[in-house]
Amino acid sequence: MDSLDFPKTIDAKESRVLVIYTGGTIGMLHGSQGYTPLPGYLLENLRSQPRFHDPGSTSLCANSRSVEDFRSWQSYFSITSPPKTPMDNNGSSKERGGSSESTLLSTKDDFHSSNRLKVITPKGPEWFDSLLMPENFETPQIRYVVYEFERLIDSSEIETSDYLDICNSIQSNYHLFDSFVILHGTDTMAYTASALSFLLENLGKSVILTGAQIPLSCPRNDAVDNLLGALQISGTYLIPEVSLYFNHRLWRGNRTIKVSSVEFDAFKSFNLEPLVKVGCSVEVQWDLISKPVERKAFKVHKSMCENVAVLRLFPGITPASVRAFLASPIKGIALETFGAGNAPRKPEFLKAFSEASARGVIIVNVTQCFQGTVSDETYATGRALARAGIISGRDMTTECALAKLGYLLSKPGLSLDVIRRLISQPLRGELTLPAQAQFEPVGVEETLKKMMKQMISLNLPDHSAINSSPMHGSGLLKSTDFNLSTAKGSTIGRRRSFTTLSSTNSSPQPNTVNNSYADVGVDFATSEILQTEYERLHRTLLPLSLVSASSRGDSSLQQLMDSHLPAIQANGLLNHRTSAGLGQTALHLAAFFGRLENIELLLDNGASVHIRDDCGHTPLYYAMINDHRSCMKALKIAGAHLADHERISEDTTSPKSNSSFDSTVSSAERDEFISKLNSLSALGS
């Protein structure tokens, strides 16, 4: 069998991550010249560790969830005589003696004949060995590929062309993987994160940079935790922005700076809290995560202006030095000023800046302080700089200001006036605008009653059990055939039966709650307890209401969004996968039932087109099988695409056809599916 043409079918329920190894300490080995990267070493190291690769779930790591699991595993392996896994000449573990059930690790030949994933490289499509992390019943199982750059880069030598290589790798494989992890050296990781945040336009999937202070080859290191955390977050949560994971924190990439060359806590974001904190539990700050601002498909901006630089002011700097620095061919400057954006007010200084600005040099004022912002209204010196044409960068980092200048100045369609306006506006969440005036919020009790009324009006029917795809033997499901009261779980995924859920038997009535607290002397209307109840109801009922309303053809969804949008966005509910059904989001249901207005409303408020349900399908798939053409077009414009396992070759006799196409599907159903697939392709983007 030619493995390049006939890869084994990958489980549609798995989360697929492309790990792009660019170089850096994480994959280095100690040699005669010190630490140096060694091609192929990282993959072999990860393959040997059950926490990173456990395809048969036969490791002790995968069988330690309970006493019963461990004892079952122990029946095959003796604790007092640990199994030996001698290495063959190729560096892979050989099969241990005994039955196949007692095998901890596969041989290299077995491994190479197992699951492979396609990766688009500069040489064209290639099939790579995939690694499978231990099964976790609470999250999707994560399958990933390590794609190693031919030239491994020391991050201190990274160039603009390397940024573009990383971006091109993501773009080429965007439709093949659910998320991306970039392994990178720590010295310039913050610069790369900032650059990628601008170059990756309309990003709809997670891109996480990580690395290590001590390489994976050392017994004591930070590489294991950093890579494990990045893989688990990227494979579990949809965080559609460029981020940086280090020391149990996920930061917005363009907000980070490197603060230590010796501590594991090497990166900080002083002006924005972490997006995710990993401890005993994983805390995702959904209200901080960027939402799509336009309904556009993902694309990569292919260039960056290299005539940008950083000028750090210091006491005693001369006007002549400033003039020399601002001379041609410089087009953009990140000016590091003192405190809240201050600089000397000597006329010759201001004249040098003013003349450069008049020539078209974009000068951005950023503070030398780790924390705080530039304010051109606080001090006279700051106002003087603004009059000289210097633009406030607010709380942008120097790394980000430099990347933003390079990005905007490379856009041929932008005038200098437009660039000056965009510099001080957030494009990727890179800066904080001044706080807006706060208005008196609506009373909590009033909001609670309104929410309960909306819940009851919806009656919360269970629309979440969409049958499986025709590729799994359920036939082509049409929305007209869908019986909400008798829907059953998919033939793939978890087998569950569902009952109609009504808000009248699942939520407390406001008057009952009020009287209960009054009995113990608590003023319910003014108490913190009311806020707690309100938040609890939001967490439990609002997700169900959102999914139910999205499938309806009336104004229910609009009303729900008008009333509860802050809570919906703060809790990430637009992309919440229902736990009662098969993991569909509100957008899945809107697409399935052909609710175009609901689709547009969800997209405009940050819903993702890339989330897959337990059957492995995105909303676009359900719009396609029900032939909702306008919905298909709206989703495609927003960047939706089919996964490889959702595409069916017209020639099922070809060994290259999708092997998961079920033989129980009739030829008519198959022809209908292919016709719709062709219609989808004809829509364009």
C-alpha positions, 0 to 999 in steps of 0.5 A: 500500500502506498501510504502517500495515497491511502491514509487510514481514515481519521475519526471525525470527532477528533480535534486536529492540530498542526504543530509548526516547529520553526526552531528554538530551545524547545527541540534542541540538544546539547552539542559541541557548540552548545545547544542546537536544533536537530532535525527529526529529534522533536518528533521522536521525543514526543512519540516516545512519551505517552502523555504526547502519544498514546494511540492505543490508550495502553499506557499507564497514563491513560489507565489511571483514571480510576482504580478499576482502570488501573487494575485492568491495566495491571492484569497485563503489566507487572508493577514489580517488573516494568515492561521494557521497550528496547529501541530499534536501530531507528530509535523507535520502541520495539514491540514487547513480548507477549500478546498484542493486547500487552503492547505498550508502543507500536513498532516503527512499521506499525506506526507508519501504517497507522493514521497519517494526515495530509500537510501542504508544504512548499513542495506540495501535499505530503502525508505525515505521521500523526500523534494521538494524545491520551483520551480525555472523556471531557474534551475531544481527543487531540490528534496532531502532526509535527511539521518541521521547517527544513531550516530550523531558526534560532529566534534571534535570527528571525526575519520578516520572510520567516513570518511570511513562511509561517503565515503561508504554512497556516494558510495552506493548511487552514482547511485541513486542521482545526487549530495551529501551534507554533513552536518558536524560540523565546527571544523574539516570540513576542515580536512574531506573535505581534506580526502574525496577529496582523498578517493573519486577517479574519482569523477564525481558528486558534493560533498559539505560539509556545516554546521553552526556556529549557529544552525537551531533551533535559529531564527537568524542563518547562517544555512539557507543560508549555507544549501540553498546555498549548496542545490541549487549549488549541484542541479544546477551545476556539480562541480565534486569535494569535496567542502565546502560551507560557507557564500556565497562562495564555496571553493575547500575542500582541500584548506580550513582552519577554520579561525574563531570560532565566525564569519559567514565567518568562512572558507577561502582558501587563495591560491585559489579563490572560485569556486563559489560566490553567491550574486545577481547572481551566479558566477561559476569560471569554469576555476578553477573547476577540470576536470577528468584526467582519464577515470575511474569509480568512486570508494572509497579508503577504508583505510587511514594510521593513523600513521601520525601527525603534527609537528609545529616548534617553536623557542626553540624546541629541537632536542630531541623533534623532535627525539621523535616525529619522532619515530616509529610508525610514517610514515608521518609528516606534518612539519609546518615550518616558512615563505617560508619553513624555519627551524633551520639549526643546524646539530642535527636538520637536522640529526634527519630529515635525519635519519627519512627520511632514515627509510622511514618516509615521511616528508612534508614541509608546511608553518605556514602562511595562504597565500603563498607557500614553496620554497626550493630554496629561502633561504638556510634553505629551501635548507638544509631541502630538502637535509635532505629528506624533501619534499616541500608541496608547498601551501598545507594546513596542513589539506590537507597534513595530509590527503594526507599522510594518503591516499598515505601511505595506498596504498600498491602498492606505493613505498616510492619513488613514494609517495615522488614524488606524495606528491609535485604533485597535485592529486586533485587540492590541490596545485599550481605548479610553473608558466610555461613560458608564450608564446606570444598568437595568436592575438585576431583578427586572432583567431576571424576570425578563429572561424568565419570560423569554425562556418560557416563551421559547419552551426550549424544545430539543433541537440539538440532536441532529442525526449523523451524516450520510457517511456514517449510515444515517442517510441524507437527513433533511430538515423536513424529516427532523422529528424533535420529540423523537430525535435520538443520538447519532450512530457515531459519538455518544448514544443518547436519547433526548426528551423535550425540555421545558423551562417550566420544569427546570427553572425556579419561578421568581416569586418562589425564589423571592419568598424563600429568601424573605423567610430568612430575613433577606431582601432578595431584590437588593441582595448579592444572592439575587446576582448569584441566582441570576448568574446561575440561570444565565449559565444553565438556561441561556445556552439552551435558549440561545440554541433553541431560538436560533432554529426558529423563524421568528424574532426570538433570537433577536430578542434574546440577543437584545436582552442578554448580549453582554452575558452571552458574549462574556460567557462565550455562549455563541460558540457553546457546544450543547451538552444535552445533544451532539455538541451543536452550537447555535449556528449549527441549528440556524444552518440546519433549519435554513434561518439566514437572518439568524445566521447573519445575526450570530456571525455579526456577533462573533459566532464561529463557522469552524466549530465541529459537533460530535459528528465532526461537522460544521454549520456549513455541512448542515446547510449543504445537505439541506440545500439552503443555498443562501445560508451556504453562501453566507457561511462561505463568505464568512470563511466556512469550508468543508473538512476532508472527511465531509467531501466524497469522491464521485468515484467510490471505486477509486482507492483515493475516495473517502473510505468513511462513505458508508455502503448503506447510503443509496446511490441516489442519496450519494448522487444528491450529496455530490450534486450539493457538494458541486453546488457549494463549490460553485458558490465561490467565496 
